[in-house]
Structure formats: structure tokens, C-alpha cells
């Protein structure tokens, strides 16, 4: 291989390295934004849970909805993009072990769908996965509408969220039951001294509480999924960056060696030509 060819390869790897660094930077921004939003969202979830407890305490006649069908609705959060290791494969493999033939699956992300099909699992519905925090809202509203339509047409089901989360810098797959809520697990305790004054009937307020709980829970799952995907992409890009730098170093050594060989050859030709 000539020196010019080696130099050309080095420039190609330098360009690839710049692309990898840009992808890593974008994933880092997504990770930090999601982490901040998740923290504030958990605080809101706690307050929402407390409010539901207060409502049930002062209006004990209220009944939490119960399932009307044995089917489960499982919303599985994956991705539309690659370069995040075995992210989608691990999710698909884990989910395939949890499923019942009656389960209804909504898949988020075409990459996840592809791996689910490898495990003989086909989602009832497939939606696009957001690639940034700003894209979550649109996807969330579409998914929320689909969920409500399914509940109307099929009946009240157990709703589970299936996603990957980053806990203490390690990824964990979570399978969380969102609805129906169980009364005995809600902390029914009067955080206020007097019965609250309501501008809505308690029954209607309870429904709004449950709808908000579902909406916020799905939103958090979106955030957790995007944060995990970004975290694994950062790790993949770190590995790719190290491999590229190592390859560039190897090529630079090869270029110096080849240049020395070329110089030596040129000197020999000059000496032979001058008959020394």
C-alpha cells in the first residue's frame, strides 16, 4: 500500500471519528435532559399519588375501576435507531418470556419490532420511537389516544409498561403495572385537616386523577427508555471512538514505515543511477 493510500484511509477514519463524536454529544444531551425531566416528574407523581389518597380518604364511597377482561395491555418501549448495543435485542428477549397468548402489545420503535418478530412475537400496534426529548410529546399524545380507544373497545385491562431504566449507571429492564390501581396499596391518609372543597363531583375528579396517572406514567416510561437508549449509545460511541483512534495510530505507524521504505528505495535508485 502506498503512502498516499494510507493517508487517504487516515483521513476517512478521522472523518468517521468526528461523526462518532457528534453522535455521542447528541446522545449526551438527550441523556442529561431526560434525567432532569425524570427527577421533576417523580416529584409530580408523588404529589398526584398523595392527592388520590386524600380523595379516597374523604370520599370512601368512591370505587377504583377493576378489570373487565383477562387481557393485558403491554406497552413496550424500544427504539427506531441503532448504535446502542444489544438494547432492543435484550428487551425483545426479556418480553418474550413474560407474554401470555392473550396479551395485547403496543410496540414503540421499529428496531424493537424487528427483534420481537425474531422471538415469534408480533405487536398489535407499532408506533415510532422519539429520537429526542422534544419528540416525545407528539408520540405520547398519539399513544395515549390509542390506549383510551383500546380501553373503550375491549374493556378495562391491566396495563403494563415495559422499558429499560438506568439505575446507578447500570441498565435494568422494568415491567411496571400502571392500572388498575389497588386501593390497599394507596397511602390513604389525610394530609390536610379539613375535607377538601371540590369544584367537580368526586367521581369525575377520580376519573381525571386516573387519566392523569396513566398519562404521566407513560410519559415517564418514554423518558426512561430514551435515557437508557442514549446511555447505551454513549457507551457504544466511546468504544467505537477508542477503536477508531487505535486504527488511526496503526495507520500512522504504517505510513511512517512505508515512507521510510519509499525513501530507501529512492536513495538506492539514485545511487544505482549514479553508478556509485
C-alpha positions in Angstrom: 0.0 0.0 0.0 1.4 3.4 -1.0 1.8 6.3 1.5 -0.9 8.3 -0.3 -3.4 5.4 0.0 -2.6 5.1 3.7 -3.0 8.9 4.2 -6.4 8.7 2.4 -7.5 6.0 4.8 -6.4 8.0 7.8 -8.5 11.0 6.6 -11.5 8.7 6.2 -11.1 7.4 9.8 -10.7 11.0 11.1 -14.0 11.9 9.4 -15.7 8.9 10.9 -14.3 9.8 14.3 -15.8 13.3 14.0 -19.2 11.7 13.2 -19.0 9.4 16.2 -18.2 12.3 18.5 -21.2 14.2 17.2 -23.5 11.2 17.8 -22.0 10.8 21.3 -22.6 14.5 22.0 -26.2 14.3 20.8 -26.8 11.2 23.0 -25.3 13.0 25.9 -27.7 16.0 25.5 -30.6 13.6 25.4 -29.4 11.7 28.5 -29.0 14.8 30.6 -32.3 16.3 29.5 -34.2 13.1 30.3 -32.5 12.7 33.6 -33.6 16.2 34.7 -37.1 15.7 33.5 -37.4 12.3 35.2 -36.4 13.8 38.5 -39.0 16.5 38.4 -41.7 14.1 37.1 -41.2 11.7 40.0 -41.9 14.6 42.4 -45.1 15.3 40.5 -46.1 11.6 40.6 -45.7 11.6 44.4 -48.0 14.6 44.7 -50.5 13.0 42.4 -50.5 9.8 44.4 -51.0 11.8 47.6 -53.9 13.7 46.1 -55.5 10.5 45.1 -55.1 9.2 48.6 -56.8 12.3 50.1 -59.7 11.9 47.6 -60.3 8.3 48.6 -60.0 9.1 52.3 -62.6 11.8 52.4 -64.9 10.1 49.8 -64.7 6.4 50.8 -67.7 5.6 48.6 -65.5 6.0 45.5 -64.6 2.8 43.8 -61.4 2.3 41.8 -62.0 0.7 38.4 -61.5 -3.0 38.1 -60.6 -5.2 35.1 -63.4 -6.3 32.9 -61.3 -8.6 30.8 -58.5 -11.1 31.3 -56.4 -9.5 28.6 -53.3 -7.4 29.5 -52.2 -4.4 27.6 -48.4 -4.2 27.5 -46.6 -1.1 26.1 -43.0 -2.0 25.2 -40.6 0.9 24.6 -37.7 0.3 22.2 -36.1 2.5 19.6 -36.0 3.3 15.9 -32.3 3.8 15.8 -29.2 1.5 16.1 -25.7 2.1 17.5 -27.0 1.3 21.1 -25.6 -2.2 21.5 -28.0 -5.0 22.2 -30.6 -2.7 23.6 -33.6 -3.8 21.5 -32.5 -7.5 21.5 -32.4 -7.6 25.3 -35.8 -6.0 25.5 -37.4 -8.4 23.0 -35.8 -11.5 24.6 -37.0 -10.5 28.1 -40.5 -9.5 26.9 -41.0 -12.8 25.0 -40.5 -14.7 28.3 -43.3 -12.7 30.1 -46.0 -12.9 27.5 -49.4 -14.7 27.6 -51.2 -15.5 24.3 -54.0 -13.1 25.3 -51.7 -10.1 25.8 -52.1 -7.1 23.5 -48.7 -5.5 22.8 -48.1 -1.9 21.6 -44.5 -1.7 20.4 -42.6 1.6 20.4 -39.8 1.6 17.8 -39.3 -0.4 14.6 -36.0 -1.9 15.8 -37.8 -3.4 18.8 -40.4 -4.8 16.4 -37.8 -6.5 14.3 -36.3 -8.3 17.2 -39.7 -9.2 18.7 -40.5 -10.9 15.4 -37.3 -13.0 15.8 -38.9 -14.3 19.1 -42.2 -15.0 17.3 -43.9 -12.0 18.8 -45.9 -9.5 16.8 -47.1 -6.2 18.2 -50.8 -5.5 17.9 -49.8 -1.9 17.1 -46.4 -0.2 16.3 -45.6 3.4 16.8 -42.5 5.4 16.1 -40.0 6.0 18.9 -38.9 9.6 19.5 -35.2 10.4 18.9 -35.1 13.4 21.3 -36.9 14.8 24.3 -38.7 17.3 22.1 -40.2 14.4 20.0 -41.7 12.6 23.0 -44.8 14.9 23.3 -46.2 14.1 19.9 -45.6 10.3 20.2 -47.0 10.4 23.8 -50.3 12.0 22.7 -50.7 9.5 19.9 -50.1 6.6 22.2 -52.4 7.9 24.9 -55.2 8.2 22.4 -54.6 4.7 21.2 -54.7 3.4 24.8 -58.0 5.1 25.5 -59.6 3.7 22.3 -58.5 0.2 23.2 -60.0 0.5 26.7 -63.3 1.7 25.2 -63.4 -1.1 22.6 -62.1 -4.0 24.7 -62.8 -3.0 28.3 -60.7 -2.3 31.4 -57.5 -4.2 31.2 -54.3 -4.5 33.3 -51.9 -2.0 31.8 -48.1 -2.7 32.0 -45.2 -0.6 30.9 -42.1 -2.4 29.7 -38.9 -0.4 29.4 -35.3 -0.2 30.3 -34.0 2.1 33.0 -30.6 3.3 34.1 -30.2 2.8 37.9 -26.8 3.6 39.4 -25.1 3.5 36.0 -26.5 0.0 35.3 -29.3 -0.8 32.9 -32.3 -2.7 34.2 -35.4 -3.9 32.4 -38.6 -2.9 34.3 -42.1 -4.3 34.0 -44.4 -1.9 35.8 -48.2 -2.3 36.4 -49.8 1.1 35.9 -53.6 0.3 36.1 -55.8 -0.6 37.7 -54.6 0.8 41.0 -55.2 -1.2 44.1 -56.8 0.6 46.9 -54.9 -1.1 49.7 -51.6 0.0 48.1 -52.5 3.7 48.0 -51.5 5.6 51.1 -55.0 6.8 52.1 -54.1 9.3 54.7 -55.4 12.8 55.4 -52.5 15.2 54.6 -55.0 18.1 55.1 -57.1 18.7 58.2 -60.4 19.5 56.5 -62.4 17.9 53.8 -61.4 19.5 50.5 -63.7 21.7 48.6 -64.2 20.3 45.1 -65.4 22.2 42.0 -66.0 18.8 40.3 -68.1 15.8 41.6 -65.7 13.3 43.4 -66.5 10.6 40.7 -65.4 12.9 37.9 -62.3 14.0 39.8 -61.3 10.4 40.4 -61.5 9.7 36.7 -59.3 12.7 36.0 -56.8 11.6 38.6 -56.6 8.1 37.0 -56.3 9.6 33.5 -53.5 11.9 34.6 -51.8 9.0 36.4 -51.8 6.9 33.2 -50.6 9.9 31.1 -47.7 10.7 33.5 -46.7 7.1 33.9 -46.5 6.6 30.1 -44.6 9.9 29.8 -42.0 8.7 32.4 -41.6 5.4 30.5 -40.8 7.4 27.4 -38.2 9.4 29.3 -36.7 6.3 30.9 -36.5 4.5 27.5 -34.8 7.4 25.7 -32.4 7.9 28.6 -31.4 4.3 28.6 -31.0 4.2 24.8 -28.9 7.4 25.0 -26.8 5.9 27.8 -26.0 2.8 25.8 -25.3 4.8 22.7 -22.8 6.9 24.6 -21.1 3.7 25.7 -21.1 2.3 22.1 -19.7 5.5 20.8 -17.0 5.5 23.4 -16.0 2.0 22.3 -16.1 3.0 18.6 -14.1 6.1 19.3 -11.3 4.1 21.0 -11.2 1.6 18.2 -11.0 4.4 15.6 -8.2 6.1 17.4 -6.3 2.8 17.7 -6.8 2.2 13.9 -5.6 5.7 13.1 -2.5 5.1 15.2 -1.8 1.8 13.4 -2.2 3.5 10.0 0.1 6.4 11.0 2.8 3.9 12.0 2.3 2.0 8.8 2.5 5.3 6.9 5.8 6.2 8.5 7.2 2.7 7.8 6.0 2.9 4.2 7.5 6.3 3.8 10.9 5.1 5.1 10.7 2.2 2.6 10.0 4.6 -0.2 12.8 6.9 0.8 15.2 4.0 1.0 14.1 2.8 -2.5 14.6 6.3 -3.9 18.1 6.5 -2.4 19.1 3.1 -3.8 17.8 4.2 -7.3 19.8 7.4 -7.1 22.9 5.5 -6.1 22.5 2.9 -8.8 21.8 5.7 -11.4 25.0 7.5 -10.4 27.0 4.2 -10.5 28.5 4.8 -7.1 
